[in-house]
Amino acid sequence: MSEFKLNNQQLVCVASFLAREGREAALLAALAELIPDTRREAGCIRYELNVSRDEPRRITFVEKFVDLAAFEAHCAKDAIQHYFHHIMPELVESHHVETYHQVIV
Protein backbone atom coordinates (compact mmCIF):
# COMPACT_ATOMS: atom_id res chain seq x y z
CA MET A 1 0.00 0.00 0.00
CA SER A 2 1.33 3.42 -0.97
CA GLU A 3 2.16 6.05 1.60
CA PHE A 4 0.49 9.37 1.00
CA LYS A 5 -0.20 12.71 2.59
CA LEU A 6 -2.42 15.65 1.78
CA ASN A 7 -0.94 18.92 0.70
CA ASN A 8 -3.20 21.02 2.93
CA GLN A 9 -1.40 24.26 2.06
CA GLN A 10 -1.92 24.49 -1.71
CA LEU A 11 -5.37 24.67 -3.25
CA VAL A 12 -6.47 23.04 -6.50
CA CYS A 13 -9.60 24.32 -8.23
CA VAL A 14 -11.50 22.68 -11.07
CA ALA A 15 -13.92 25.15 -12.64
CA SER A 16 -16.08 23.66 -15.38
CA PHE A 17 -18.39 25.60 -17.68
CA LEU A 18 -20.94 24.28 -20.18
CA ALA A 19 -21.22 26.78 -23.01
CA ARG A 20 -24.62 27.75 -24.33
CA GLU A 21 -25.30 26.10 -27.69
CA GLY A 22 -23.26 27.84 -30.38
CA ARG A 23 -21.34 29.98 -27.86
CA GLU A 24 -18.34 27.67 -27.40
CA ALA A 25 -15.85 29.86 -29.30
CA ALA A 26 -16.97 33.01 -27.49
CA LEU A 27 -16.68 31.31 -24.10
CA LEU A 28 -13.28 29.89 -24.93
CA ALA A 29 -12.07 33.34 -26.02
CA ALA A 30 -13.45 34.99 -22.86
CA LEU A 31 -11.78 32.44 -20.60
CA ALA A 32 -8.50 32.57 -22.52
CA GLU A 33 -8.34 36.32 -21.86
CA LEU A 34 -8.07 35.57 -18.12
CA ILE A 35 -4.95 33.44 -18.48
CA PRO A 36 -2.05 35.92 -18.90
CA ASP A 37 -2.85 38.11 -15.88
CA THR A 38 -3.75 35.15 -13.69
CA ARG A 39 -0.50 33.36 -14.47
CA ARG A 40 1.35 36.50 -13.33
CA GLU A 41 -0.39 36.48 -9.92
CA ALA A 42 2.12 35.82 -7.14
CA GLY A 43 0.17 32.85 -5.76
CA CYS A 44 -0.65 31.12 -9.04
CA ILE A 45 1.12 27.81 -9.65
CA ARG A 46 -1.04 26.46 -12.49
CA TYR A 47 -3.83 27.95 -14.59
CA GLU A 48 -4.73 25.65 -17.46
CA LEU A 49 -7.70 25.84 -19.81
CA ASN A 50 -9.09 22.60 -21.31
CA VAL A 51 -11.86 21.57 -23.70
CA SER A 52 -13.57 18.22 -23.21
CA ARG A 53 -12.90 15.61 -25.89
CA ASP A 54 -16.36 14.12 -25.31
CA GLU A 55 -18.40 17.32 -25.00
CA PRO A 56 -16.86 20.31 -26.85
CA ARG A 57 -19.24 22.66 -25.05
CA ARG A 58 -17.54 21.73 -21.72
CA ILE A 59 -14.60 24.05 -21.01
CA THR A 60 -12.67 23.57 -17.78
CA PHE A 61 -9.96 25.40 -15.88
CA VAL A 62 -7.59 23.36 -13.72
CA GLU A 63 -5.98 25.78 -11.30
CA LYS A 64 -3.46 25.55 -8.49
CA PHE A 65 -2.62 28.28 -5.99
CA VAL A 66 -0.05 28.41 -3.17
CA ASP A 67 -2.79 28.67 -0.55
CA LEU A 68 -6.41 29.58 0.10
CA ALA A 69 -5.58 33.27 0.50
CA ALA A 70 -4.00 33.37 -2.98
CA PHE A 71 -7.06 31.63 -4.46
CA GLU A 72 -9.44 34.04 -2.72
CA ALA A 73 -7.36 37.01 -3.93
CA HIS A 74 -7.60 35.60 -7.46
CA CYS A 75 -11.38 35.22 -7.17
CA ALA A 76 -11.69 38.82 -5.96
CA LYS A 77 -9.81 40.25 -8.98
CA ASP A 78 -11.84 42.66 -11.11
CA ALA A 79 -11.42 40.55 -14.25
CA ILE A 80 -12.70 37.40 -12.53
CA GLN A 81 -15.63 39.22 -10.95
CA HIS A 82 -16.46 40.81 -14.32
CA TYR A 83 -16.41 37.39 -15.98
CA PHE A 84 -18.72 35.80 -13.40
CA HIS A 85 -21.20 38.68 -13.23
CA HIS A 86 -21.27 40.03 -16.79
CA ILE A 87 -19.84 37.57 -19.31
CA MET A 88 -20.73 34.17 -17.89
CA PRO A 89 -24.52 34.75 -17.84
CA GLU A 90 -24.46 35.36 -21.60
CA LEU A 91 -22.25 32.43 -22.55
CA VAL A 92 -22.69 29.68 -19.95
CA GLU A 93 -25.59 27.26 -19.58
CA SER A 94 -24.28 25.76 -16.33
CA HIS A 95 -21.10 25.67 -14.28
CA HIS A 96 -19.50 23.84 -11.38
CA VAL A 97 -16.53 24.97 -9.29
CA GLU A 98 -14.89 22.61 -6.82
CA THR A 99 -11.72 22.92 -4.73
CA TYR A 100 -9.32 20.19 -3.65
CA HIS A 101 -6.14 19.40 -1.76
CA GLN A 102 -3.59 17.41 -3.72
CA VAL A 103 -2.74 13.88 -2.56
CA ILE A 104 1.03 13.39 -2.56
CA VAL A 105 2.15 9.81 -3.08
The first five atom37 places (N, CA, C, CB, O) and aatype in JSON, in Angstrom:
{
  "aatype": [12, 15, 6, 13, 11, 10, 2, 2, 5, 5, 10, 19, 4, 19, 0, 15, 13, 10, 0, 1, 6, 7, 1, 6, 0, 0, 10, 10, 0, 0, 10, 0, 6, 10, 9, 14, 3, 16, 1, 1, 6, 0, 7, 4, 9, 1, 18, 6, 10, 2, 19, 15, 1, 3, 6, 14, 1, 1, 9, 16, 13, 19, 6, 11, 13, 19, 3, 10, 0, 0, 13, 6, 0, 8, 4, 0, 11, 3, 0, 9, 5, 8, 18, 13, 8, 8, 9, 12, 14, 6, 10, 19, 6, 15, 8, 8, 19, 6, 16, 18, 8, 5, 19, 9, 19],
  "atom_mask": [
    [1, 1, 1, 1, 1],
    [1, 1, 1, 1, 1],
    [1, 1, 1, 1, 1],
    [1, 1, 1, 1, 1],
    [1, 1, 1, 1, 1],
    [1, 1, 1, 1, 1],
    [1, 1, 1, 1, 1],
    [1, 1, 1, 1, 1],
    [1, 1, 1, 1, 1],
    [1, 1, 1, 1, 1],
    [1, 1, 1, 1, 1],
    [1, 1, 1, 1, 1],
    [1, 1, 1, 1, 1],
    [1, 1, 1, 1, 1],
    [1, 1, 1, 1, 1],
    [1, 1, 1, 1, 1],
    [1, 1, 1, 1, 1],
    [1, 1, 1, 1, 1],
    [1, 1, 1, 1, 1],
    [1, 1, 1, 1, 1],
    [1, 1, 1, 1, 1],
    [1, 1, 1, 0, 1],
    [1, 1, 1, 1, 1],
    [1, 1, 1, 1, 1],
    [1, 1, 1, 1, 1],
    [1, 1, 1, 1, 1],
    [1, 1, 1, 1, 1],
    [1, 1, 1, 1, 1],
    [1, 1, 1, 1, 1],
    [1, 1, 1, 1, 1],
    [1, 1, 1, 1, 1],
    [1, 1, 1, 1, 1],
    [1, 1, 1, 1, 1],
    [1, 1, 1, 1, 1],
    [1, 1, 1, 1, 1],
    [1, 1, 1, 1, 1],
    [1, 1, 1, 1, 1],
    [1, 1, 1, 1, 1],
    [1, 1, 1, 1, 1],
    [1, 1, 1, 1, 1],
    [1, 1, 1, 1, 1],
    [1, 1, 1, 1, 1],
    [1, 1, 1, 0, 1],
    [1, 1, 1, 1, 1],
    [1, 1, 1, 1, 1],
    [1, 1, 1, 1, 1],
    [1, 1, 1, 1, 1],
    [1, 1, 1, 1, 1],
    [1, 1, 1, 1, 1],
    [1, 1, 1, 1, 1],
    [1, 1, 1, 1, 1],
    [1, 1, 1, 1, 1],
    [1, 1, 1, 1, 1],
    [1, 1, 1, 1, 1],
    [1, 1, 1, 1, 1],
    [1, 1, 1, 1, 1],
    [1, 1, 1, 1, 1],
    [1, 1, 1, 1, 1],
    [1, 1, 1, 1, 1],
    [1, 1, 1, 1, 1],
    [1, 1, 1, 1, 1],
    [1, 1, 1, 1, 1],
    [1, 1, 1, 1, 1],
    [1, 1, 1, 1, 1],
    [1, 1, 1, 1, 1],
    [1, 1, 1, 1, 1],
    [1, 1, 1, 1, 1],
    [1, 1, 1, 1, 1],
    [1, 1, 1, 1, 1],
    [1, 1, 1, 1, 1],
    [1, 1, 1, 1, 1],
    [1, 1, 1, 1, 1],
    [1, 1, 1, 1, 1],
    [1, 1, 1, 1, 1],
    [1, 1, 1, 1, 1],
    [1, 1, 1, 1, 1],
    [1, 1, 1, 1, 1],
    [1, 1, 1, 1, 1],
    [1, 1, 1, 1, 1],
    [1, 1, 1, 1, 1],
    [1, 1, 1, 1, 1],
    [1, 1, 1, 1, 1],
    [1, 1, 1, 1, 1],
    [1, 1, 1, 1, 1],
    [1, 1, 1, 1, 1],
    [1, 1, 1, 1, 1],
    [1, 1, 1, 1, 1],
    [1, 1, 1, 1, 1],
    [1, 1, 1, 1, 1],
    [1, 1, 1, 1, 1],
    [1, 1, 1, 1, 1],
    [1, 1, 1, 1, 1],
    [1, 1, 1, 1, 1],
    [1, 1, 1, 1, 1],
    [1, 1, 1, 1, 1],
    [1, 1, 1, 1, 1],
    [1, 1, 1, 1, 1],
    [1, 1, 1, 1, 1],
    [1, 1, 1, 1, 1],
    [1, 1, 1, 1, 1],
    [1, 1, 1, 1, 1],
    [1, 1, 1, 1, 1],
    [1, 1, 1, 1, 1],
    [1, 1, 1, 1, 1],
    [1, 1, 1, 1, 1]
  ],
  "atom_positions": [
    [[0.84, -1.18, 0.0], [0.0, 0.0, 0.0], [0.88, 1.24, 0.0], [-0.96, 0.0, 1.22], [1.85, 1.32, 0.76]],
    [[0.56, 2.2, -0.84], [1.33, 3.42, -0.97], [1.14, 4.34, 0.22], [0.95, 4.15, -2.25], [0.05, 4.44, 0.79]],
    [[2.23, 5.0, 0.58], [2.16, 6.05, 1.6], [1.72, 7.33, 0.9], [3.56, 6.24, 2.33], [2.1, 7.59, -0.24]],
    [[0.92, 8.11, 1.59], [0.49, 9.37, 1.0], [0.23, 10.38, 2.09], [-0.77, 9.17, 0.13], [0.07, 10.04, 3.27]],
    [[0.19, 11.63, 1.69], [-0.2, 12.71, 2.59], [-0.94, 13.75, 1.77], [1.04, 13.33, 3.32], [-0.81, 13.8, 0.55]],
    [[-1.71, 14.56, 2.44], [-2.42, 15.65, 1.78], [-1.6, 16.9, 1.83], [-3.8, 15.88, 2.42], [-1.01, 17.23, 2.86]],
    [[-1.55, 17.6, 0.73], [-0.94, 18.92, 0.7], [-2.04, 19.89, 1.12], [-0.34, 19.28, -0.73], [-2.79, 20.39, 0.28]],
    [[-2.14, 20.17, 2.41], [-3.2, 21.02, 2.93], [-2.93, 22.5, 2.72], [-3.4, 20.75, 4.39], [-3.81, 23.32, 2.99]],
    [[-1.75, 22.85, 2.27], [-1.4, 24.26, 2.06], [-1.93, 24.75, 0.7], [0.14, 24.46, 2.14], [-2.7, 25.71, 0.64]],
    [[-1.53, 24.07, -0.37], [-1.92, 24.49, -1.71], [-3.38, 24.14, -1.99], [-1.02, 23.85, -2.76], [-3.94, 23.22, -1.4]],
    [[-3.97, 24.88, -2.9], [-5.37, 24.67, -3.25], [-5.49, 24.42, -4.75], [-6.24, 25.88, -2.83], [-4.95, 25.17, -5.55]],
    [[-6.19, 23.36, -5.1], [-6.47, 23.04, -6.5], [-7.94, 23.34, -6.75], [-6.12, 21.52, -6.83], [-8.81, 22.98, -5.95]],
    [[-8.22, 23.99, -7.85], [-9.6, 24.32, -8.23], [-9.87, 23.75, -9.62], [-9.84, 25.87, -8.21], [-9.05, 23.88, -10.53]],
    [[-11.02, 23.12, -9.76], [-11.5, 22.68, -11.07], [-12.8, 23.44, -11.32], [-11.71, 21.1, -11.13], [-13.81, 23.23, -10.63]],
    [[-12.76, 24.31, -12.31], [-13.92, 25.15, -12.64], [-14.39, 24.77, -14.04], [-13.56, 26.69, -12.56], [-13.68, 25.01, -15.03]],
    [[-15.57, 24.19, -14.12], [-16.08, 23.66, -15.38], [-17.31, 24.44, -15.83], [-16.42, 22.17, -15.23], [-18.22, 24.71, -15.04]],
    [[-17.32, 24.8, -17.11], [-18.39, 25.6, -17.68], [-18.96, 24.9, -18.91], [-17.89, 27.01, -18.05], [-18.21, 24.45, -19.78]],
    [[-20.28, 24.82, -18.99], [-20.94, 24.28, -20.18], [-21.44, 25.46, -20.99], [-22.12, 23.31, -19.81], [-22.34, 26.18, -20.56]],
    [[-20.85, 25.65, -22.16], [-21.22, 26.78, -23.01], [-22.65, 26.64, -23.53], [-20.24, 26.91, -24.19], [-23.12, 25.53, -23.8]],
    [[-23.32, 27.76, -23.66], [-24.62, 27.75, -24.33], [-24.39, 27.27, -25.76], [-25.3, 29.17, -24.31], [-23.32, 27.48, -26.34]],
    [[-25.39, 26.62, -26.32], [-25.3, 26.1, -27.69], [-24.84, 27.2, -28.64], [-26.68, 25.53, -28.15], [-25.41, 28.29, -28.68]],
    [[-23.78, 26.9, -29.4], [-23.26, 27.84, -30.38], [-22.38, 28.94, -29.8], [0.0, 0.0, 0.0], [-21.92, 29.81, -30.54]],
    [[-22.14, 28.93, -28.5], [-21.34, 29.98, -27.86], [-19.97, 29.47, -27.39], [-22.09, 30.55, -26.66], [-19.27, 30.16, -26.65]],
    [[-19.59, 28.28, -27.84], [-18.34, 27.67, -27.4], [-17.13, 28.55, -27.69], [-18.17, 26.32, -28.07], [-16.3, 28.78, -26.81]],
    [[-17.02, 29.05, -28.92], [-15.85, 29.86, -29.3], [-15.8, 31.15, -28.49], [-15.87, 30.18, -30.8], [-14.72, 31.58, -28.06]],
    [[-16.93, 31.77, -28.27], [-16.97, 33.01, -27.49], [-16.58, 32.75, -26.04], [-18.38, 33.64, -27.55], [-15.85, 33.55, -25.45]],
    [[-17.04, 31.63, -25.47], [-16.68, 31.31, -24.1], [-15.19, 31.0, -24.0], [-17.51, 30.12, -23.59], [-14.52, 31.48, -23.09]],
    [[-14.69, 30.22, -24.92], [-13.28, 29.89, -24.93], [-12.42, 31.16, -25.01], [-12.95, 28.94, -26.09], [-11.43, 31.29, -24.3]],
    [[-12.81, 32.08, -25.87], [-12.07, 33.34, -26.02], [-12.13, 34.16, -24.72], [-12.64, 34.16, -27.19], [-11.11, 34.72, -24.3]],
    [[-13.3, 34.23, -24.1], [-13.45, 34.99, -22.86], [-12.6, 34.41, -21.75], [-14.92, 35.03, -22.42], [-11.96, 35.14, -21.0]],
    [[-12.58, 33.09, -21.64], [-11.78, 32.44, -20.6], [-10.28, 32.56, -20.89], [-12.17, 30.96, -20.47], [-9.48, 32.76, -19.97]],
    [[-9.91, 32.45, -22.15], [-8.5, 32.57, -22.52], [-7.95, 33.95, -22.17], [-8.32, 32.31, -24.02], [-6.77, 34.08, -21.85]],
    [[-8.78, 34.97, -22.21], [-8.34, 36.32, -21.86], [-7.91, 36.42, -20.4], [-9.46, 37.32, -22.13], [-7.13, 37.3, -20.05]],
    [[-8.41, 35.54, -19.55], [-8.07, 35.57, -18.12], [-6.7, 34.97, -17.82], [-9.12, 34.82, -17.33], [-6.14, 35.21, -16.75]],
    [[-6.16, 34.21, -18.75], [-4.95, 33.44, -18.48], [-3.71, 34.29, -18.23], [-4.69, 32.53, -19.63], [-3.06, 34.1, -17.2]],
    [[-3.33, 35.22, -19.11], [-2.05, 35.92, -18.9], [-1.93, 36.63, -17.55], [-1.84, 36.93, -19.99], [-0.93, 36.46, -16.86]],
    [[-2.93, 37.4, -17.16], [-2.85, 38.11, -15.88], [-2.87, 37.15, -14.7], [-4.01, 39.09, -15.75], [-2.15, 37.36, -13.73]],
    [[-3.69, 36.11, -14.79], [-3.75, 35.15, -13.69], [-2.42, 34.44, -13.51], [-4.86, 34.13, -13.92], [-1.98, 34.25, -12.38]],
    [[-1.78, 34.05, -14.58], [-0.5, 33.36, -14.47], [0.58, 34.26, -13.87], [-0.05, 32.86, -15.84], [1.58, 33.76, -13.35]],
    [[0.4, 35.57, -13.94], [1.35, 36.5, -13.33], [1.07, 36.76, -11.85], [1.33, 37.82, -14.09], [1.88, 37.39, -11.17]],
    [[-0.08, 36.29, -11.34], [-0.39, 36.48, -9.92], [0.65, 35.74, -9.07], [-1.82, 35.97, -9.6], [1.07, 34.63, -9.41]],
    [[1.06, 36.37, -7.99], [2.12, 35.82, -7.14], [1.79, 34.42, -6.63], [2.37, 36.75, -5.95], [2.69, 33.59, -6.5]],
    [[0.54, 34.13, -6.35], [0.17, 32.85, -5.76], [-0.25, 31.79, -6.75], [0.0, 0.0, 0.0], [-0.62, 30.68, -6.35]],
    [[-0.2, 32.08, -8.03], [-0.65, 31.12, -9.04], [0.47, 30.15, -9.39], [-1.14, 31.85, -10.31], [1.57, 30.56, -9.76]],
    [[0.18, 28.86, -9.27], [1.12, 27.81, -9.65], [0.74, 27.25, -11.03], [1.16, 26.68, -8.59], [1.61, 26.98, -11.86]],
    [[-0.55, 27.08, -11.25], [-1.04, 26.46, -12.49], [-2.38, 27.09, -12.85], [-1.19, 24.91, -12.34], [-3.23, 27.3, -11.98]],
    [[-2.56, 27.4, -14.12], [-3.83, 27.95, -14.59], [-3.99, 27.47, -16.03], [-3.88, 29.54, -14.49], [-3.49, 28.1, -16.96]],
    [[-4.69, 26.37, -16.19], [-4.73, 25.65, -17.46], [-6.17, 25.52, -17.95], [-4.09, 24.26, -17.31], [-7.05, 25.09, -17.22]],
    [[-6.38, 25.89, -19.2], [-7.7, 25.84, -19.81], [-7.79, 24.6, -20.71], [-7.99, 27.13, -20.63], [-6.88, 24.31, -21.48]],
    [[-8.91, 23.87, -20.59], [-9.09, 22.6, -21.31], [-10.48, 22.53, -21.93], [-8.86, 21.4, -20.35], [-11.44, 23.1, -21.4]],
    [[-10.57, 21.84, -23.04], [-11.86, 21.57, -23.7], [-12.07, 20.06, -23.69], [-11.89, 22.15, -25.18], [-11.18, 19.3, -24.05]],
    [[-13.25, 19.64, -23.28], [-13.57, 18.22, -23.21], [-13.51, 17.56, -24.59], [-14.94, 18.01, -22.59], [-14.01, 18.11, -25.57]],
    [[-12.91, 16.39, -24.65], [-12.9, 15.61, -25.89], [-14.27, 15.05, -26.19], [-11.87, 14.49, -25.8], [-14.63, 14.87, -27.35]],
    [[-15.05, 14.75, -25.15], [-16.36, 14.12, -25.31], [-17.49, 15.11, -25.49], [-16.65, 13.25, -24.13], [-18.49, 14.8, -26.14]],
    [[-17.34, 16.3, -24.94], [-18.4, 17.32, -25.0], [-17.73, 18.67, -25.24], [-19.26, 17.33, -23.68], [-17.35, 19.34, -24.29]],
    [[-17.59, 19.08, -26.52], [-16.86, 20.31, -26.85], [-17.44, 21.58, -26.22], [-16.84, 20.47, -28.34], [-16.78, 22.61, -26.18]],
    [[-18.66, 21.51, -25.74], [-19.24, 22.66, -25.05], [-18.72, 22.79, -23.63], [-20.76, 22.55, -25.03], [-18.89, 23.83, -23.0]],
    [[-18.06, 21.73, -23.1], [-17.54, 21.73, -21.72], [-16.11, 22.25, -21.73], [-17.61, 20.3, -21.1], [-15.21, 21.64, -22.3]],
    [[-15.91, 23.4, -21.09], [-14.6, 24.05, -21.01], [-14.24, 24.16, -19.52], [-14.61, 25.47, -21.71], [-15.04, 24.63, -18.71]],
    [[-13.03, 23.71, -19.19], [-12.67, 23.57, -17.78], [-11.29, 24.16, -17.49], [-12.7, 22.12, -17.38], [-10.33, 23.91, -18.21]],
    [[-11.23, 24.94, -16.42], [-9.96, 25.4, -15.88], [-9.51, 24.4, -14.81], [-10.07, 26.84, -15.28], [-10.31, 23.96, -13.99]],
    [[-8.23, 24.05, -14.82], [-7.59, 23.36, -13.72], [-6.58, 24.36, -13.17], [-6.9, 21.97, -14.17], [-5.67, 24.8, -13.88]],
    [[-6.75, 24.71, -11.9], [-5.98, 25.78, -11.3], [-5.28, 25.28, -10.04], [-6.88, 26.99, -10.98], [-5.77, 24.38, -9.37]],
    [[-4.14, 25.88, -9.74], [-3.46, 25.55, -8.49], [-2.85, 26.83, -7.94], [-2.37, 24.44, -8.7], [-2.16, 27.57, -8.65]],
    [[-3.12, 27.08, -6.66], [-2.62, 28.28, -5.99], [-1.83, 27.88, -4.74], [-3.78, 29.23, -5.62], [-2.05, 26.8, -4.19]],
    [[-0.93, 28.73, -4.3], [-0.05, 28.41, -3.17], [-0.83, 28.19, -1.89], [0.98, 29.51, -2.97], [-0.4, 27.44, -1.02]],
    [[-1.98, 28.84, -1.76], [-2.79, 28.67, -0.55], [-4.19, 29.25, -0.78], [-2.12, 29.34, 0.67], [-4.46, 29.83, -1.83]],
    [[-5.04, 29.09, 0.2], [-6.41, 29.58, 0.1], [-6.45, 31.1, -0.08], [-7.21, 29.19, 1.34], [-7.27, 31.61, -0.85]],
    [[-5.6, 31.81, 0.61], [-5.58, 33.27, 0.5], [-5.27, 33.71, -0.93], [-4.54, 33.87, 1.46], [-5.88, 34.65, -1.43]],
    [[-4.34, 33.03, -1.59], [-4.0, 33.37, -2.98], [-5.18, 33.07, -3.91], [-2.76, 32.58, -3.44], [-5.46, 33.83, -4.83]],
    [[-5.87, 31.97, -3.66], [-7.06, 31.63, -4.46], [-8.16, 32.67, -4.25], [-7.57, 30.22, -4.11], [-8.77, 33.12, -5.21]],
    [[-8.4, 33.04, -3.0], [-9.44, 34.04, -2.72], [-9.08, 35.39, -3.32], [-9.64, 34.18, -1.21], [-9.96, 36.1, -3.81]],
    [[-7.79, 35.76, -3.3], [-7.36, 37.01, -3.93], [-7.61, 36.94, -5.44], [-5.85, 37.28, -3.64], [-8.05, 37.92, -6.05]],
    [[-7.33, 35.79, -6.03], [-7.6, 35.6, -7.46], [-9.09, 35.79, -7.75], [-7.14, 34.19, -7.91], [-9.46, 36.49, -8.69]],
    [[-9.93, 35.15, -6.95], [-11.38, 35.22, -7.17], [-11.91, 36.64, -7.01], [-12.1, 34.29, -6.21], [-12.92, 37.0, -7.62]],
    [[-11.25, 37.44, -6.21], [-11.69, 38.82, -5.96], [-11.22, 39.8, -7.04], [-11.2, 39.28, -4.61], [-11.67, 40.94, -7.05]],
    [[-10.33, 39.37, -7.92], [-9.81, 40.25, -8.98], [-10.95, 40.79, -9.84], [-8.79, 39.5, -9.85], [-11.93, 40.09, -10.09]],
    [[-10.81, 42.02, -10.28], [-11.84, 42.66, -11.11], [-12.18, 41.84, -12.34], [-11.39, 44.05, -11.53], [-13.36, 41.68, -12.69]],
    [[-11.17, 41.31, -13.02], [-11.42, 40.55, -14.25], [-12.23, 39.29, -13.98], [-10.09, 40.17, -14.92], [-13.09, 38.92, -14.78]],
    [[-11.96, 38.63, -12.87], [-12.7, 37.4, -12.53], [-14.13, 37.75, -12.14], [-11.99, 36.63, -11.37], [-15.07, 37.08, -12.56]],
    [[-14.3, 38.79, -11.35], [-15.63, 39.22, -10.95], [-16.44, 39.68, -12.18], [-15.54, 40.36, -9.92], [-17.63, 39.39, -12.29]],
    [[-15.78, 40.38, -13.09], [-16.46, 40.81, -14.32], [-16.91, 39.6, -15.13], [-15.53, 41.71, -15.17], [-18.03, 39.57, -15.65]],
    [[-16.03, 38.6, -15.25], [-16.41, 37.39, -15.98], [-17.65, 36.76, -15.37], [-15.24, 36.39, -15.99], [-18.62, 36.5, -16.07]],
    [[-17.62, 36.5, -14.06], [-18.72, 35.8, -13.4], [-20.03, 36.58, -13.43], [-18.35, 35.49, -11.98], [-21.1, 35.98, -13.54]],
    [[-19.97, 37.88, -13.33], [-21.2, 38.68, -13.23], [-21.72, 39.22, -14.56], [-20.97, 39.82, -12.3], [-22.91, 39.5, -14.69]],
    [[-20.84, 39.38, -15.54], [-21.27, 40.03, -16.79], [-21.11, 39.17, -18.04], [-20.5, 41.29, -16.98], [-21.94, 39.24, -18.95]],
    [[-20.08, 38.37, -18.09], [-19.84, 37.57, -19.31], [-20.46, 36.18, -19.19], [-18.32, 37.45, -19.56], [-21.13, 35.71, -20.11]],
    [[-20.23, 35.54, -18.07], [-20.73, 34.17, -17.89], [-22.23, 34.03, -18.12], [-20.39, 33.71, -16.5], [-22.64, 33.07, -18.77]],
    [[-23.07, 34.93, -17.62], [-24.52, 34.75, -17.84], [-24.92, 34.69, -19.32], [-25.27, 35.88, -17.17], [-25.91, 34.04, -19.68]],
    [[-24.16, 35.35, -20.17], [-24.46, 35.36, -21.6], [-23.98, 34.09, -22.32], [-23.82, 36.57, -22.25], [-24.57, 33.68, -23.32]],
    [[-22.92, 33.49, -21.81], [-22.25, 32.43, -22.55], [-22.38, 31.04, -21.94], [-20.83, 32.75, -22.68], [-22.14, 30.04, -22.63]],
    [[-22.75, 30.95, -20.67], [-22.69, 29.68, -19.95], [-24.08, 29.17, -19.58], [-21.85, 29.82, -18.7], [-24.88, 29.89, -18.98]],
    [[-24.34, 27.93, -19.94], [-25.59, 27.26, -19.58], [-25.57, 26.78, -18.13], [-25.86, 26.08, -20.53], [-26.55, 26.94, -17.4]],
    [[-24.44, 26.21, -17.71], [-24.28, 25.76, -16.33], [-22.79, 25.74, -16.0], [-24.92, 24.35, -16.11], [-21.95, 25.73, -16.89]],
    [[-22.5, 25.74, -14.69], [-21.1, 25.67, -14.28], [-20.98, 24.97, -12.93], [-20.49, 27.07, -14.22], [-21.95, 24.87, -12.17]],
    [[-19.78, 24.51, -12.66], [-19.5, 23.84, -11.38], [-18.06, 24.16, -11.0], [-19.74, 22.29, -11.47], [-17.15, 23.95, -11.8]],
    [[-17.87, 24.66, -9.79], [-16.53, 24.97, -9.29], [-16.32, 24.15, -8.02], [-16.36, 26.51, -9.01], [-17.15, 24.16, -7.11]],
    [[-15.2, 23.43, -7.98], [-14.89, 22.61, -6.82], [-13.41, 22.77, -6.47], [-15.23, 21.12, -7.09], [-12.56, 22.9, -7.36]],
    [[-13.11, 22.78, -5.17], [-11.72, 22.92, -4.73], [-11.24, 21.64, -4.06], [-11.56, 24.12, -3.78], [-12.03, 20.88, -3.49]],
    [[-9.93, 21.42, -4.14], [-9.32, 20.19, -3.65], [-7.99, 20.48, -2.97], [-9.11, 19.21, -4.8], [-7.41, 21.55, -3.1]],
    [[-7.52, 19.47, -2.22], [-6.14, 19.4, -1.76], [-5.5, 18.23, -2.51], [-6.05, 19.22, -0.18], [-6.11, 17.17, -2.65]],
    [[-4.3, 18.43, -2.98], [-3.59, 17.41, -3.72], [-3.14, 16.28, -2.79], [-2.38, 18.02, -4.45], [-2.69, 16.52, -1.66]],
    [[-3.26, 15.05, -3.27], [-2.74, 13.88, -2.56], [-1.33, 13.64, -3.09], [-3.67, 12.61, -2.77], [-1.12, 13.5, -4.29]],
    [[-0.38, 13.6, -2.18], [1.03, 13.39, -2.56], [1.39, 11.96, -2.22], [1.98, 14.41, -1.82], [1.31, 11.53, -1.07]],
    [[1.79, 11.23, -3.25], [2.15, 9.81, -3.08], [3.66, 9.68, -3.21], [1.42, 8.91, -4.13], [4.19, 8.57, -3.11]]
  ]
}
